[in-house]
Amino acid sequence: MYFIANWKMYGDLKSLNSLNRVIKFSKKYKKKKIKIIYCPPYTLLDSFSKKLKKTKIELGAQNCHYEILNGPFTGSISPTMLKKIGSNYVIIGHSENRLAGETNDEINKKIKSSIKSNLKVIFCIGETLIQKKRKLTNKILHQQIIKGLFKIKNLNKILIAYEPVWSIGTGVIPKIDDLDKNITFIKNVLKKHLKVKNPKVLYGGSVNSKNVENLVTIKAIDGFLVGGASQKAKNFIDIVEKTII
Ligand code: 13P
């Protein structure tokens, strides 16, 4: 079970303190199959990386440029830079970036470069509210998967995060039946069209310690990508605990 904390544009050096609690907690559950991954903003990657050494918790970044190594791209970070600083994962295709103009084609290039740089990819997909209302969810998910993963070989290095755009930061989560169907649909696309043997699909969007007990009843879910509720150690630990008990 994956528990990924996406801190988005939050956090400073003081927030590093909240990690101590989670590190202590993670030691307690060494034997369970839990993978905790922190994705803080770029400014905290180095400090997190030092702090997470010798722990089971892994580090990820929230985005990267598609250029593997270096280049004249002011304000951007390459996947190689992320790897060198201690990241093992990178989130790509988050709807907050898609809404800002990131295309499926760019996402595809970023995924390719990240895999070449030996990063694992948390690849976000999800429909908007209008698309859902127009019953286009399956079509959109299919398109995002096929275009985002076009000509990518190491598909076992990819975790899919299904994040319906309308449920991010809104407190609204999908109906359990719908979510179950969508996750199963995503897994089937990966199995049938891309020949992925054992696809991993996480859910993200307003996950908290109250609704997670319900969400985890869906057998096909392999974990959660948590935004707001991951910023406080207690909330994040509660989410993990409620899932594994
Ligand atoms: P919230 O958990 O704050 O809804 O954010 C979800 C998300 O976007 C994680 O990537």
Residues whose N, C-alpha, C, O or C-beta is under 5 A from the ligand:
A	BS01	13P	N6 S167 I168 G169 T170 G204 G205 S206 V207 L225 V226 G227 G228 A229
